[in-house]
């Protein structure tokens, strides 16, 4: 009987040890995962520091060159008169070349939406009793201002001056605030006016640039030129020759825009379209 009790105690202790071992293995796997995530954060932080250091060195070098040129009574070349503006290409690589941002409009009692605003934020929706959770690159709260939204997009906007192709577009249901976010009222402009102002301000620091503008409307699978004189005509979209920009719209009107004042005049033809219906984000 004593031997049986001893064997039972040993089995219990062995089972406990197996349980503890399984717990330790799970804990080790979790620590390894956390260590991998930490390595990724360290790598991203290191790259960000290198980018900032490179920008600082460029600004110091430019300042020393400008000071030396000023003392010698000479002028810097035009492309070197403005201070360097960092490394938007590296910044885009760190943030991701394709990003999905969500701007929440003021909700209604029936929407039942919860969110975690900020970078890598989440949005949880409830439809017909089913909840779904989405993680996005950035989530803006309903209280986010037009300035906050554009500040997150500005590096991508300015990167086009460094040879990068940039596309920013909004999508969503009718009445969700797309026009408000892109255009905005005159007293609180949206992404497009702020982007143009930022671009012209950046181009004013030096270098030679040429800005052309085209405006098209895609409605019911028809592409129409909004800058063409007279009623908009339906245009054809074709694949352009190799090395010439890919997709092209034949017969599209392009206007030269040397400054913001001219731009405001050029954009007038598109103002003939009826205004969008008011939303909770856009007061009537």
C-alpha positions in Angstrom: 0.0 0.0 0.0 2.8 2.4 0.8 4.4 1.6 -2.6 1.1 2.4 -4.4 0.8 5.8 -2.5 4.3 6.6 -3.5 3.7 5.8 -7.1 0.5 7.9 -7.1 2.4 10.8 -5.6 5.1 10.5 -8.2 2.5 10.4 -11.0 0.9 13.6 -9.6 4.2 15.3 -9.3 5.1 14.2 -12.9 1.8 15.5 -14.2 2.4 18.8 -12.4 5.9 19.0 -13.9 4.5 18.3 -17.4 2.0 21.1 -16.9 4.6 23.5 -15.7 6.8 22.5 -18.6 4.0 23.2 -21.1 3.4 26.6 -19.5 7.1 27.4 -19.7 7.2 26.4 -23.4 4.2 28.7 -24.1 5.8 31.5 -22.2 9.1 31.0 -24.1 7.2 31.1 -27.4 5.5 34.3 -26.3 8.9 35.8 -25.3 10.4 34.9 -28.7 7.5 36.6 -30.5 7.9 39.6 -28.3 11.6 39.6 -29.0 11.0 39.5 -32.7 8.6 42.4 -32.5 11.1 44.3 -30.5 13.8 43.7 -33.1 11.5 45.0 -35.7 10.8 48.2 -33.7 14.5 48.7 -33.1 15.2 48.3 -36.8 12.5 50.8 -37.7 13.7 53.2 -35.0 17.3 52.9 -36.3 16.3 53.6 -39.8 14.2 56.6 -38.7 17.3 57.9 -36.7 19.5 57.5 -39.7 17.0 59.4 -41.9 16.8 62.2 -39.3 20.6 62.3 -39.0 21.0 62.4 -42.8 18.5 65.3 -43.0 20.3 67.1 -40.2 23.7 66.7 -42.0 22.2 68.0 -45.2 20.8 71.0 -43.5 24.1 71.8 -41.8 25.9 71.4 -45.0 23.5 73.7 -46.8 23.7 76.3 -44.1 27.6 76.2 -44.2 27.5 76.5 -47.9 25.1 79.4 -47.8 27.1 81.1 -45.2 30.3 80.7 -47.2 28.7 81.9 -50.4 27.3 85.0 -48.5 30.7 85.9 -47.2 32.3 85.5 -50.6 29.6 87.7 -52.3 28.4 84.8 -54.5 25.1 83.1 -54.8 24.4 79.4 -54.6 23.0 77.6 -57.7 19.2 77.9 -57.9 18.7 74.2 -57.1 20.7 74.7 -53.9 19.1 77.9 -52.6 16.5 76.1 -50.5 17.3 74.0 -47.5 16.9 70.2 -48.0 13.6 68.9 -46.8 14.5 65.5 -45.5 14.1 62.1 -47.2 10.5 61.6 -48.0 11.4 58.4 -50.0 12.8 56.7 -46.9 9.9 58.0 -44.9 7.4 56.4 -47.3 9.3 53.2 -47.2 9.1 53.2 -43.4 5.4 53.9 -43.3 4.5 51.7 -46.3 4.1 52.5 -50.0 0.4 51.7 -49.9 -1.5 52.9 -46.8 -5.2 52.8 -45.9 -6.4 55.6 -43.6 -9.9 55.8 -42.1 -11.6 59.1 -41.1 -14.6 58.5 -39.0 -17.5 61.0 -39.4 -19.7 61.8 -36.4 -21.6 58.7 -35.6 -25.3 58.2 -35.1 -26.9 56.2 -32.2 -27.7 53.4 -34.6 -24.2 53.0 -36.0 -22.8 51.2 -33.0 -19.2 51.7 -34.0 -16.2 51.6 -31.6 -12.7 52.7 -32.6 -9.2 53.1 -31.5 -7.8 56.2 -33.2 -4.2 56.7 -34.1 -1.5 54.7 -36.0 -2.4 51.1 -36.5 -5.8 51.9 -35.2 -8.9 49.7 -35.3 -12.6 50.2 -36.2 -15.2 47.8 -35.0 -18.6 47.7 -36.7 -21.8 46.0 -35.8 -24.3 45.1 -38.6 -27.3 42.9 -38.0 -25.8 41.7 -34.8 -22.5 40.7 -36.3 -19.3 42.5 -35.2 -16.3 42.9 -37.4 -13.0 44.5 -36.5 -10.7 46.2 -39.0 -7.1 47.3 -38.4 -5.9 50.2 -40.6 -2.6 52.1 -41.0 -4.2 55.2 -39.3 -7.7 55.9 -37.9 -8.8 59.5 -37.4 -11.4 60.2 -34.8 -14.6 62.2 -35.6 -13.0 65.2 -33.9 -9.9 65.1 -36.1 -9.4 68.5 -37.9 -8.6 69.0 -41.6 -5.1 70.0 -40.5 -4.5 66.8 -38.7 -5.6 64.7 -41.6 -3.3 66.6 -44.1 -0.4 66.5 -41.7 -0.3 62.7 -42.0 -0.5 62.9 -45.8 1.9 65.8 -46.5 5.1 63.6 -46.7 3.5 61.6 -49.5 2.4 64.8 -51.3 5.9 66.3 -51.2 7.6 63.1 -52.3 6.3 63.8 -55.8 8.9 66.5 -56.1 11.6 63.8 -55.6 10.4 61.7 -58.5 7.8 59.5 -56.7 4.4 58.9 -58.2 1.7 59.7 -55.7 -2.0 59.0 -55.7 -4.4 60.0 -52.9 -8.1 59.2 -53.3 -11.1 58.8 -51.0 -13.7 56.2 -51.2 -16.8 55.3 -49.3 -20.6 55.5 -49.4 -22.5 58.5 -50.6 -22.7 61.1 -47.8 -19.7 59.9 -45.8 -17.7 63.1 -46.2 -15.4 62.4 -49.1 -15.8 65.8 -50.7 -15.5 67.5 -47.3 -12.2 65.7 -46.7 -10.8 66.4 -50.2 -12.1 69.9 -50.8 -13.5 71.3 -47.6 -15.1 74.7 -47.2 -13.1 77.9 -48.0 -12.7 78.7 -44.3 -11.4 75.1 -43.5 -9.9 73.7 -46.7 -9.4 70.0 -47.2 -6.6 67.8 -48.6 -6.5 69.1 -52.2 -6.1 72.8 -51.4 -3.6 72.2 -48.6 -1.6 69.8 -50.8 -1.4 72.4 -53.6 -0.4 75.2 -51.2 2.3 72.9 -49.6 3.6 72.0 -53.1 3.9 75.6 -54.3 5.5 76.6 -51.0 8.1 73.8 -51.3 8.8 74.6 -55.0 9.4 78.2 -54.0 12.5 77.1 -52.0 14.5 76.5 -55.2 14.8 74.4 -58.3 12.8 74.4 -61.5 9.4 72.9 -61.7 6.5 72.9 -64.1 3.0 72.2 -62.9 0.2 71.1 -65.2 -3.4 70.4 -64.2 -6.1 68.2 -65.6 -9.5 67.4 -64.2 -11.6 64.5 -65.1 -14.9 63.0 -63.9 -15.6 59.3 -63.9 -19.3 58.7 -63.8 -21.2 55.7 -65.0 -18.0 54.3 -66.5 -17.6 57.5 -68.7 -14.5 59.7 -68.4 -15.2 63.4 -69.1 -12.8 66.3 -69.3 -13.9 69.1 -66.8 -11.5 71.7 -68.2 -12.5 71.4 -71.8 -14.6 74.4 -73.2 -18.2 73.6 -73.7 -20.1 70.5 -72.6 -17.8 67.7 -71.3 -17.1 65.0 -73.9 -16.6 61.4 -73.3 -12.9 60.4 -73.6 -11.1 57.2 -74.2 -8.6 55.6 -71.8 -5.8 53.8 -73.5 -2.5 52.1 -72.6 0.3 54.5 -73.4 3.6 53.7 -75.1 6.2 52.0 -72.9 8.1 54.5 -70.8 5.5 57.3 -71.2 3.4 57.0 -68.1 1.3 53.9 -68.6 -2.4 54.7 -68.8 -3.3 57.8 -70.8 -6.5 59.7 -71.6 -6.5 60.7 -75.2 -7.5 64.4 -75.9 -7.4 65.4 -72.2 -6.9 69.1 -71.5 -3.9 70.2 -69.6 -3.4 73.7 -68.2 -0.1 75.2 -67.1 -0.3 76.5 -63.5 2.6 78.8 -62.6 1.2 79.8 -59.2 -1.6 79.4 -56.7 -3.5 82.4 -58.0 -3.7 80.9 -61.5 -4.7 77.6 -60.0 -7.8 79.2 -58.3 -8.9 80.5 -61.7 -8.2 77.2 -63.5 -10.3 75.2 -61.1 -13.4 77.4 -61.7 -14.8 75.3 -64.6 -15.4 72.3 -62.3 -17.5 74.4 -60.0 -20.5 74.0 -62.3 -21.3 70.6 -60.8 -24.0 70.6 -58.2 -22.8 70.5 -54.6 -22.9 67.2 -52.7 -25.6 66.6 -50.2 -24.7 67.7 -46.6 -23.5 65.1 -44.2 -22.9 65.0 -40.4 -19.3 65.9 -41.2 -20.3 68.7 -43.6 -23.0 71.1 -42.4 -25.6 72.4 -44.8 
